Amino acid sequence: MHLGLTRKRVIFVLAAALLAWGGFAVGFVACLHLKSAATSQELDERLAQPGNAPEAVRAGVLASLQTFQDGYVRRDTKSLDGFMRSVFPVDGPVDGPGDGDFLVLGTEGGAEEWTRGYADVAGLVRADWQNWGDFRFDVSHSIVWSAGNVAWIATNGEVRFKDGARPLRLTAVLTQEDGRWVFRQVHFQWDDADPNEHDMLLPATYLRLGRMMMRRVGHRGGTVNP
């Protein structure tokens, strides 16, 4: 009798733990997939003021930003060194003084998303080009401020994946060297918000979750082309 009660308790505890884990997993997935992005109007309002940079400075900074964007569009790892030298302060051997001191921060936490200097940043860029989604941002509508030979910028963008897109913001600091603007710091940051309690009361939330689960099940089964 005592053994039977113990066994029932063990089964009950295991079932409760499994239920709790399942709830956590569902909540975690929902948090990742139910994030909300700013509306087009809100994004336009953010970029309504172009910044205080003189026209010549703005043009030079945006030219460097366009070069940065072009590299992420082409994703040609064979031209990675040329890309690095065109947008970062690299003017000599990459293991020498020409390496420069610049920083790129990725979207996630962890030491691997904090990269500094040629080797680390080149490794991050290579990984982005090989494994990340299609990153696009609004070059022409970027905000550009400047003071002397230093400029700092902010712009909106998105990363397009097979099953959708996720908004991103990009901020950076540049300096002017030998007539060109080079990046000293770049920061990628996701630009969406976690779902709130009100979202969980809306039927549309559960419809979105249902569609997301169907896409994933169909994709694994080979029946849906996301």
N, C-alpha and C positions, 0 to 999 in steps of 0.2 A: 504493500500500500504506500509506504513511504517512498519507495523507488518510483512508483507511478506518478506521485505528486511532483517529485523532483524532475522527472522527465518532462512533465507538462510545463513546469516552470521554465525549464531550459528551452523548450520549443517556443513558449510564449516570449521569452526574452529575445530569442533569435528572430522571431517574427517581428517584434517591436523594433529591433535594431535594423532589420531589413526595410521596414516601412519608413523609419526615420531616414535611412540612407537614401531610399528612393525619393522621399520628399525633398531632401537636400539636392539630389541630382537634378530633379525636375526644376527646382527653384534656380539652380545654377544655370541650367540651359536656358530657362526663361529669361534670366537676367541678361545673358549674352545676346539673345535673339530678339528681345523686346525693347532694346534701347531705342530711344527716340532722338531723331536728328532735328536740328533747327530748320524752320521753314525757309523757303526761298526769300521771302520778305525780310526775315530776320538776318539772313546772310547778307543781303544787299545793304541793310542798314549798318551792319558791321563795317563794310568796306566803302561806305558812302563818302568818308573823308579820306583823301589819298595820302595824307601825311604832309610834312613840311619840307620835304627834300626839294631842292631846286630842280628844274626840269632836266638839266644835264646830268645831275647825280641820279635822279630817278631813272633816266634812260639807261645809264650804265649799270645800275643795280638790277634793273629788270632784264637786261641782256644776260647778265650772269645767272639770274634766276631761270631764264628760258633755257640756257645751256644745261642747267641742272635738271630741268624738266625733260629736255630732249634725251638726256642720258637714261632717265627712268622709262622713257617711252621705247627707246631702241633696245635697252637691256642687253647690249653686246658686251659680254665679259672680255672679249679680245681687246676692246678699246678702253678697258677699265683704267689703265695707267694714264692714258690721254685725258680721260674724263677727270680723274683726280687732279691732274696738273692744270686743267682748264678752270676749275672752280675753287680749288683750295690753294693755300700758299705753299706749293711744292715747286721748288725751282732748282733742285739739284738731286744728288743721290738720295734715295728715300731713307737710307740708314744714316744720313749725315745731317749737317745743319739745315739743309734745304727741306728736311722733313716737315718743318713748321710745327706750330703748336695750335691745333684746332680740335674742336669737340663736336661730336654728333650724338644726340640722345634719341634712342628709339622710342616706340610707343609703349613698350611694356616695362615692367620692373626687372630687376636683376642686373648683375654686373655686365652681362653680355650686351646689354642695351646702352651701356655707357662706354662710348668708344672715343679714343683720343689719339691723334697722330696718324700718319699715313697707313701703317699696317693694319691697325684696328679698324679705322674708318673704311678702308678698302675692303676688309673682310665683311663688314656690315653691308656695304653697298652691293658687293657680289652676292651675298645671301638674299638681299632684297630682290635683285634682278632674277635670281634663279628660282626663288621659292615664294615670293610675296605676290600679292595681287597687282593689278594695273593701277599705278598711282598717278593721278592727274590733279593738278591744282590750277587756280585761276591767276595766271601770271599778270595779265594786263590790269587786273583790278586789285592788285596787292597794295597794302598800305606801306609807304616808305618814309621813314624819318631819317634825318642825318644831322651831324655836327662835325664839321671839318672833314677828315678823311675816314669817318666812321658812319655807318648806316645800319639801321635795324628795320626789319620788315615783319609783316604778318599777312597771311593769306589763308583762304579756305581751299579745301580740295576733298577728294574721296579716293578710297581704294576699292577697285572693282574686283569682286570675286565671282566665281562661277554661279554661286547661288545668291548674289546680291552685292550691294555696295555699302561701305561704311564711311561716314564722313570723317575728315581729318583736318586738323589745322597745322600750319607750318609757321614757325617763327625762326628768325635767324639774325645774326650779327655779321656784318661784312666790313672789311677795311679796304681802302684803295691803295694799291701797290703797283708801281710802274705803269700807271694809267689804266689798270683794270681793277674790278671789284672782286674780291675773293672772300669765301665764307670762313669765318673764324669759329662760329658756333651755329649749329642747326638743331632744331628740336621738333620732332614729330609728336603729335598728341592726338589721340582719338577725340572727336568732337561730338559725342553723343552722350545722353544722360540715361542713368538707370531707371527702370520702371518704378513708379511710386504706388502707394496703396490704392489710389483712385483707379489706376490702370487695371488692377486686379478685379474691379467691380464691373468692368466693361465687357460685354459679349465679344466685341471686336478683338480684345486681347486673346481670348481663347480660340477664336477663328484663326488668328495669326499663328498661334502655337500649333493648331491642327494642320494648317497648310505647311508649316515648317517641318513637322514630323512626317507628313506625307511625302514631301520632297526628298527628305533624307532616306525614308524607307524605299521610295521608288528609285532613287539614285543607287542605293546599295543593291537593289534587285535588278537593275538594268532596265527598268521600265519607263523611267522618266529622264529626260534630258534637261537638267536644271539650267 
